[in-house]
Amino acid sequence: MPDRKTMERAAEDKREGKAPTTQAGEFVREEMHHIREGKHGAQSTKQAIAIGLSKARRAGVKLPPPKEGTVSERTRESAKRAVAAGAHGPKPASPRRSRAITAALKREGHTAASKGALARQAKSAAQKRTAGARSAAARKAARTKGPSLRSAAARKAARTRARSTG
């Protein structure tokens, strides 16, 4: 079950008209915190993100399963089940299954949530997208950010430009 704060942040994102992926990002963020604080580990950054997305779907975030051919059929089916579970509302978890999952994740490492690992994952994911898709995402982000966050982002971009040219 996700933390109450995570649920609230995702609900706030929804009210602000942000994309389901942004809402789901809150759950992924929570997962990274869990790994960093030692609650459990993950085999890879991709697995950590997948856990967060699954939690988001189960919490009712309207995040569709990935398209055919982009991931394995098993992953797609799992995502479909998570979407269905999210539509029905929470159901009590099987204690035995919960323990087994937690025990398995506890045996995994914690580097999956390191800054370097996240940076590598983000870069490889971005490389798979077209320039147009990246540009469209940036435009939408600017549109839904709001004035104060937009100006903060502009200041940060200016600092980054100054650093890279200077």
N, C-alpha and C positions, 0 to 999 in steps of 0.2 A: 504494500500500500504506500503510495507516495506521501511525502510530508504535506501537511496542511498549507504551509507557506508556498510550496511548489504549485499546488492546486490553485491557490489564490493568484499567483503570478501568471499562470496560464490563463485563468479566467479574465484577468485584467488585459492580457494581450488580445484575447478574443473580443472584449468590449471595445478595444482600440482599433479593431478591424484588421489586426495583423494576420498573416497567413498561418494555416495550421502547422506548417513546419516551424514557424517562430514559436508558437504555443508549445509544440513538442520539444523545442530546444530547452525549455525550462526543466523538463524531465531528464534530458540528456545531461544538463548541467548538474542536476541533483546526483545523477549516477556517478559523474566524475568526482564530485565531492565525497561520495561514499567510498570510492576507490582510494582517493587521496587520504582520507581519514582512517583508512585501514579496516573499514567495515567488511569489505571483501575485495577480491581482485578481478581481473579479466584477462583472457588470453591475448586479446588485441584491442586496439582503440576501436576498431570496427565492431567488435563484440559489445564493448561498453556502450557505444552509440545505439546498437540494436536493442539492448536491454532498455535503454531510456525511451526509444521510440515505441517499443512494445508496451511499456508502462503508460505512455501517453495515449496510445490507442485504447488500452483497457480503461483509462480514466475518462474516455469519451471525447478525446480530441479527434476531430473529423479529418484524420490523416489517412488517405487511401493506401492500400497495399502497393508495393512497387510494381511497375509495368512488367509484362512478360518479357523474358530475355535479359532483363537487367540484373536479376539475382537468381539464385537457384529456386526451383519449384517448391522445395521444402520451406524456404524462407518466405516465399509468397503465401503459401498455405498458412503458415504460422501467423503472418500479418493479417490474413483474412479472418482467422479465428480471433485474434486480438481485437479487430474492428467489431466483430459480432459480439464479443464479450463486453466491449465498451457500450454497445447499444442497449444491452440488457441491464446495465448497472452492476454494482459490485456484488460478488458472490463470495462466501467464505472460502478461504484458501485451504487446501489439504495440508495439514500440519506435516505429514510425512514427506510430501513432495517438497514443501517449503524448506524443510531441514536438509533434504538431499541437495537441492539447488544451492543453498547457502554453503553447505559443506564443500561442494565442488568448486564454487567461486572462491572460497577461502584458500583453496590450494593454489590459486593462480597468483601471478605477480601483480605489482602495483604500477609498473612503468607505463601501462596502457593509458593512464590518465596524466602522464607527465606533459609538460609544455611542449617538449620536442616532439613527442609522439603525436600530440594533437595537431601541431603545426604540419608535420609530415602528412597526416591524414587529410587535413584541410587542403593542402597543396595538391595532393594526388586527386582528390575529389574535384577540385576546381579545374584541373587539367583535362578532365573528362568532359567538361561542359564547353559549349561553344562560346565565343567572345560575345555574341548577341545575347545568349542566355545569362551570362554574367552581368552584362550591362543592364539588361531588363531587371534583374534582381536588385542591382544597386539603385536603379531609378525607383523601384517600388519601395525599397527601404527608405529612401529620401522622402518619399511621399507620405509614408506612414509614421515617420519619426517624430514629428512635432517640432515647433520652432526652437525650443531650448536645446534639445538633443541634436537637432540639425546643425546649429551653430557650434556646438561642442565638437561634433564630427568634423566640421569644416576647419576648426582650429587645429584638431589633431592631424588632419590631412596636410594642412599648411606646414605644421611642424615636421611631419614625415618628409615632405618635399624639400624643406630647408636642409634637413639632415642628409638626404640622399644626393643633393646637388652641391651642398657646401663642402 
